[in-house]
Amino acid sequence: MGEGTNSPVLGVLIACVAASVALVALGFFLRRSGRITSRRGSLIWAIVAIAPLFGAGAVMFGKHSVDMASGKDKSGVDSSPVY
């Protein structure tokens, strides 16, 4: 896909988004089949469905923090210069 796209964090991000989408689809199925009947149950399921997105954000923030501390990333620099 291009230079610099080989990132394990990107794989984790895609997996977490896929898990969130799968949980939303499962929630729709459970609601239609009558297994989630209350508003409270729906709210809890919605929170569970978006939880992987917070996990993805935590992984990305952790990787960025480590890269900033080690000097690999610099504040205010978007990308490496191309020659």
N, CA, C and O of each residue as an XYZ file, in Angstrom:
332
protein
N       0.808     -1.196      0.000
C       0.000      0.000      0.000
C       0.849      1.257      0.000
O       0.337      2.342     -0.274
N       2.098      1.140      0.292
C       2.955      2.312      0.283
C       4.028      2.208      1.341
O       4.040      1.295      2.167
N       4.924      3.169      1.290
C       6.021      3.182      2.231
C       5.531      3.565      3.626
O       4.756      4.510      3.774
N       5.970      2.851      4.627
C       5.627      3.169      6.000
C       4.288      2.622      6.472
O       3.801      3.022      7.530
N       3.679      1.709      5.706
C       2.384      1.174      6.122
C       2.509     -0.151      6.859
O       1.502     -0.709      7.294
N       3.715     -0.661      7.005
C       3.926     -1.913      7.722
C       4.018     -1.607      9.207
O       5.112     -1.447      9.748
N       2.866     -1.526      9.865
C       2.828     -1.155     11.268
C       1.979     -2.151     12.047
O       0.830     -2.405     11.683
N       2.539     -2.721     13.122
C       1.733     -3.633     13.934
C       0.582     -2.910     14.634
O      -0.441     -3.527     14.932
N       0.736     -1.619     14.897
C      -0.334     -0.856     15.539
C      -1.532     -0.743     14.602
O      -2.679     -0.770     15.050
N      -1.270     -0.618     13.312
C      -2.354     -0.548     12.338
C      -3.145     -1.851     12.328
O      -4.369     -1.830     12.199
N      -2.466     -2.973     12.461
C      -3.154     -4.263     12.532
C      -4.040     -4.367     13.763
O      -5.158     -4.877     13.688
N      -3.539     -3.882     14.898
C      -4.336     -3.887     16.126
C      -5.546     -2.978     15.964
O      -6.650     -3.325     16.383
N      -5.341     -1.820     15.358
C      -6.435     -0.876     15.129
C      -7.520     -1.485     14.257
O      -8.704     -1.375     14.575
N      -7.136     -2.115     13.179
C      -8.107     -2.739     12.278
C      -8.832     -3.884     12.988
O     -10.038     -4.052     12.811
N      -8.115     -4.665     13.782
C      -8.744     -5.766     14.525
C      -9.750     -5.230     15.542
O     -10.826     -5.805     15.705
N      -9.416     -4.144     16.223
C     -10.336     -3.567     17.217
C     -11.579     -2.977     16.554
O     -12.683     -3.113     17.082
N     -11.413     -2.333     15.417
C     -12.567     -1.797     14.688
C     -13.442     -2.940     14.191
O     -14.668     -2.862     14.270
N     -12.829     -3.993     13.683
C     -13.603     -5.155     13.230
C     -14.356     -5.800     14.391
O     -15.503     -6.218     14.229
N     -13.721     -5.882     15.558
C     -14.392     -6.442     16.731
C     -15.575     -5.578     17.142
O     -16.626     -6.093     17.523
N     -15.402     -4.266     17.065
C     -16.491     -3.357     17.425
C     -17.663     -3.491     16.457
O     -18.819     -3.509     16.880
N     -17.372     -3.585     15.175
C     -18.432     -3.758     14.172
C     -19.139     -5.099     14.373
O     -20.361     -5.183     14.250
N     -18.375     -6.141     14.682
C     -18.981     -7.451     14.928
C     -19.883     -7.420     16.163
O     -20.954     -8.028     16.163
N     -19.458     -6.716     17.215
C     -20.286     -6.609     18.417
C     -21.563     -5.816     18.153
O     -22.618     -6.133     18.703
N     -21.470     -4.788     17.316
C     -22.680     -4.033     16.957
C     -23.645     -4.925     16.182
O     -24.845     -4.929     16.455
N     -23.123     -5.679     15.220
C     -23.975     -6.582     14.445
C     -24.604     -7.648     15.349
O     -25.781     -7.977     15.197
N     -23.829     -8.177     16.278
C     -24.369     -9.154     17.221
C     -25.442     -8.528     18.100
O     -26.442     -9.171     18.417
N     -25.236     -7.274     18.494
C     -26.237     -6.568     19.284
C     -27.544     -6.396     18.532
O     -28.619     -6.581     19.102
N     -27.457     -6.044     17.252
C     -28.672     -5.939     16.431
C     -29.392     -7.284     16.361
O     -30.618     -7.347     16.460
N     -28.623     -8.355     16.190
C     -29.221     -9.681     16.123
C     -29.899    -10.043     17.444
O     -31.025    -10.541     17.454
N     -29.213     -9.792     18.548
C     -29.786    -10.109     19.860
C     -31.031     -9.277     20.141
O     -31.978     -9.768     20.757
N     -31.039     -8.040     19.701
C     -32.212     -7.183     19.910
C     -33.401     -7.693     19.094
O     -34.528     -7.740     19.588
N     -33.139     -8.072     17.843
C     -34.221     -8.592     16.987
C     -34.775     -9.910     17.481
O     -35.975    -10.162     17.376
N     -33.915    -10.746     18.014
C     -34.366    -12.059     18.482
C     -35.017    -11.988     19.864
O     -35.529    -12.989     20.363
N     -34.996    -10.816     20.472
C     -35.672    -10.637     21.749
C     -34.838    -10.986     22.962
O     -35.378    -11.093     24.063
N     -33.559    -11.164     22.798
C     -32.708    -11.511     23.942
C     -32.273    -10.280     24.724
O     -31.967    -10.380     25.912
N     -32.242     -9.122     24.075
C     -32.007     -7.857     24.771
C     -33.329     -7.112     24.723
O     -33.736     -6.628     23.666
N     -33.997     -7.018     25.856
C     -35.339     -6.432     25.860
C     -35.417     -5.101     26.580
O     -36.337     -4.325     26.320
N     -34.498     -4.812     27.466
C     -34.602     -3.581     28.248
C     -33.687     -2.491     27.700
O     -32.735     -2.764     26.969
N     -33.995     -1.266     28.067
C     -33.131     -0.149     27.678
C     -31.773     -0.261     28.356
O     -30.742      0.058     27.765
N     -31.787     -0.715     29.596
C     -30.541     -0.863     30.330
C     -29.631     -1.893     29.654
O     -28.423     -1.684     29.536
N     -30.219     -2.993     29.218
C     -29.433     -4.003     28.498
C     -28.870     -3.468     27.193
O     -27.736     -3.773     26.822
N     -29.670     -2.667     26.499
C     -29.200     -2.066     25.248
C     -28.059     -1.093     25.499
O     -27.096     -1.048     24.734
N     -28.164     -0.315     26.568
C     -27.104      0.635     26.909
C     -25.817     -0.092     27.264
O     -24.735      0.300     26.826
N     -25.931     -1.136     28.045
C     -24.747     -1.918     28.414
C     -24.117     -2.536     27.178
O     -22.893     -2.552     27.046
N     -24.946     -3.046     26.267
C     -24.399     -3.650     25.042
C     -23.721     -2.591     24.169
O     -22.693     -2.870     23.551
N     -24.279     -1.392     24.110
C     -23.656     -0.320     23.329
C     -22.290      0.044     23.905
O     -21.344      0.291     23.156
N     -22.186      0.076     25.221
C     -20.893      0.371     25.849
C     -19.895     -0.744     25.561
O     -18.724     -0.477     25.288
N     -20.350     -1.979     25.621
C     -19.480     -3.118     25.309
C     -19.035     -3.059     23.849
O     -17.896     -3.405     23.533
N     -19.922     -2.624     22.962
C     -19.602     -2.597     21.533
C     -18.546     -1.553     21.195
O     -17.768     -1.755     20.262
N     -18.499     -0.439     21.930
C     -17.489      0.574     21.606
C     -16.208      0.416     22.425
O     -15.231      1.124     22.182
N     -16.203     -0.496     23.382
C     -15.019     -0.709     24.220
C     -13.754     -1.049     23.417
O     -12.683     -0.554     23.770
N     -13.822     -1.866     22.356
C     -12.595     -2.143     21.596
C     -11.985     -0.892     20.959
O     -10.775     -0.843     20.738
N     -12.799      0.109     20.665
C     -12.261      1.332     20.089
C     -11.395      2.077     21.104
O     -10.385      2.679     20.740
N     -11.792      2.034     22.372
C     -10.960      2.638     23.409
C      -9.659      1.863     23.575
O      -8.609      2.449     23.837
N      -9.733      0.555     23.422
C      -8.522     -0.265     23.465
C      -7.572      0.085     22.332
O      -6.360      0.151     22.534
N      -8.114      0.308     21.143
C      -7.282      0.696     20.002
C      -6.620      2.043     20.254
O      -5.447      2.237     19.937
N      -7.374      2.963     20.820
C      -6.806      4.273     21.146
C      -5.701      4.163     22.178
O      -4.691      4.860     22.079
N      -5.875      3.301     23.165
C      -4.853      3.113     24.193
C      -3.578      2.521     23.595
O      -2.474      2.924     23.961
N      -3.728      1.566     22.677
C      -2.557      0.966     22.022
C      -1.824      2.014     21.188
O      -0.597      2.095     21.224
N      -2.574      2.806     20.445
C      -1.948      3.841     19.612
C      -1.248      4.897     20.482
O      -0.139      5.323     20.163
N      -1.889      5.315     21.571
C      -1.292      6.304     22.452
C      -0.037      5.755     23.124
O       0.962      6.462     23.262
N      -0.096      4.506     23.536
C       1.076      3.891     24.159
C       2.256      3.815     23.210
O       3.386      4.131     23.584
N       1.992      3.396     21.978
C       3.074      3.319     20.975
C       3.641      4.701     20.692
O       4.856      4.869     20.591
N       2.767      5.685     20.565
C       3.229      7.045     20.295
C       4.050      7.584     21.472
O       5.062      8.253     21.264
N       3.628      7.300     22.684
C       4.363      7.768     23.861
C       5.761      7.146     23.923
O       6.735      7.829     24.241
N       5.851      5.877     23.624
C       7.155      5.204     23.611
C       8.034      5.796     22.522
O       9.220      6.032     22.751
N       7.472      6.041     21.331
C       8.248      6.620     20.241
C       8.697      8.047     20.560
O       9.805      8.442     20.197
N       7.854      8.814     21.231
C       8.245     10.172     21.621
C       9.361     10.124     22.662
O      10.297     10.922     22.592
N       9.282      9.209     23.620
C      10.291      9.109     24.672
C      11.630      8.634     24.121
O      12.683      9.051     24.602
N      11.593      7.762     23.114
C      12.838      7.243     22.555
C      13.440      8.164     21.493
O      14.571      7.950     21.057
N      12.696      9.178     21.079
C      13.203     10.111     20.077
C      12.905      9.716     18.654
O      13.343     10.389     17.721
N      12.163      8.634     18.466
C      11.820      8.193     17.111
C      10.849      9.170     16.448
O      10.985      9.468     15.261
N       9.875      9.667     17.203
C       8.950     10.698     16.722
C       9.337     12.022     17.350
O       9.781     12.076     18.496
N       9.161     13.091     16.580
C       9.446     14.419     17.091
C       8.188     15.266     17.036
O       7.402     15.163     16.094
N       8.000     16.087     18.028
C       6.828     16.943     18.098
C       6.829     17.951     16.954
O       7.841     18.603     16.696
N       5.693     18.079     16.268
C       5.544     19.051     15.193
C       6.043     18.587     13.839
O       5.974     19.353     12.877
N       6.541     17.369     13.723
C       7.045     16.844     12.454
C       6.041     15.828     11.947
O       5.738     14.849     12.630
N       5.518     16.063     10.736
C       4.500     15.178     10.175
C       5.089     13.930      9.544
O       4.563     12.834      9.740
N       6.166     14.073      8.792
C       6.762     12.921      8.135
C       8.224     13.189      7.831
O       8.704     14.316      7.956
N       8.920     12.145      7.431
C      10.334     12.294      7.071
C      10.435     12.974      5.708
O       9.574     12.772      4.852
N      11.464     13.768      5.502
C      11.635     14.391      4.187
C      11.956     13.344      3.122
O      12.686     12.386      3.378
N      11.408     13.537      1.941
C      11.622     12.606      0.832
C      12.624     13.247     -0.119
O      12.430     14.377     -0.568
N      13.698     12.520     -0.424
C      14.729     13.039     -1.327
C      14.683     12.330     -2.640
O      15.476     12.629     -3.532
